[in-house]
Amino acid sequence: EKLANVQGIFRLNKQLVPALQKRRVLLLDDIVTSGATMTEAGLCLQEKGVDVLGMACAAGGMRSS
């Protein structure tokens, strides 16, 4: 459900695409709970041909049920 809530929220600046396509990218976030936001960001980059090496966060959060 969380992934559906964040689907399509990211847009990549068209002027940055050529430079990013020549680089390898590591996504960083301060906190991750479900991982949906970071996953969506990674998908946005990959759809434009950016090589996403991985994802990392400083802390994990607990999801309430």
N, C-alpha and C positions, 0 to 999 in steps of 0.2 A: 504494500500500500504506500509506504513512504517513497519508494522509487517512482511510483505513478504521480505523486505529488510534486516531484521536482523535475519530471520529464520536460525537456525543452526549455529550461530556465536560463541556460547559458548561451551566449552568443559570442563568437570570436571575431574580433576586429579584423576586417578583411585586409587591412594594411599590414597586420602582423603575421598573417598566414605564411607568406614566403620565407620569412626569417625563421619562424618556428618549425617549418618543414625541414630545415637544414640542421635542426638540433634534436637532442634527446632530452626529454622533459621528465622531471620528478615532481609530482604533485604533493604539496604539503598543506596540512590543515592543523589548526590548533586543537580541535577535539572531534572525535568521530563517535557517533552513537550507532546508527544503522548502516552507515557507509553509503547511503543513497546519494547524498549531495556530491561526494567525492567521485562516486561511480559515474554520475551524470556529467561532471566536469571532464573526466577522462574520456568518456564517449564523445563528447563535443570535440575535443582535440583530435581524437583518432579519426573521426569522420572527415576532418580536414587534412588528414595525412600526417599528423604529428606523431612522432614516436614517443609514446608514454612509457618510460622505463618502469615506473611503479608509483606507489602512493605511500605516504608516511604521515603519521600524526604524532602530536606531542602527548596526547592523553586520550583515553577512551572513556566514554560515558555509559552509564547504565540506562537501559530502556525500561520504562515502567510498563507494566502490562495492564 
